[in-house]
Amino acid sequence: MNTFTIAIPKITPEQFLEICQANQDLRLELTASGEVIIMPPTFPWTGQINSRLNAQLWNWNDRTNLGIVFDSSTGFTLPNSAVRSPDASWVSNERWNSLTETQKKSEFSPIAPDFVIELRSSSDAIKTLREKMQEYIDNGVRLAWLIDPQTKQVEIYRQNQQVEVLNSPDTVNGEDVLPGFVLNLNKIW
């Protein structure tokens, strides 16, 4: 199954919200250029792995209480006006609390997460995912991991740095963005 992209010239955030509300069974994202991306539901294997990612991130955050963890159904409005839904994401308490209550409760909060994970499924084109990862970094995400279970690689994206590629790592750590967080990839592979 592939994703489908529909070009809708000059779509507004309000129009995108209307499309989402009228098609609640679809997983949708909006690119900065106004294209609506329709994604198929995840396959059970991908959903299971994604749950393992989110559980590890949530458990770390529950211990540290340093921020808010979001799952793959959460949409964020990035500074470039794209609405993206990473597979797992985290926003620090400081940044989340800088939003107004209206912004926090809006359909797509106007904030780029501090940290995102994208999990490559069998239907994902690696080129498209890499472009999405770079878009996250260009829009303020501080740390991003592209996890590819097919090749057992993790691509690490950071602000103002080259992408680092790890081959078959057992773990990857959250560095200074997620202090003390270590993702056990043996539960992912």
Secondary structure, DSSP 8 states (H G I E B T S, - for coil): ---EEEE-TT--HHHHHHHHHHTTTSEEEE-TTSEEEEE----HHHHHHHHHHHHHHHHHHHHH--EEEE-TT--EE-TTS-EE--SEEEEEHHHHHTS-HHHHHSSSBS---SEEEEE--TT--HHHHHHHHHHHHHTT-SEEEEEETTTTEEEEEETTS--EEEES-SEEE-TTTSTT-EEEGGGT-
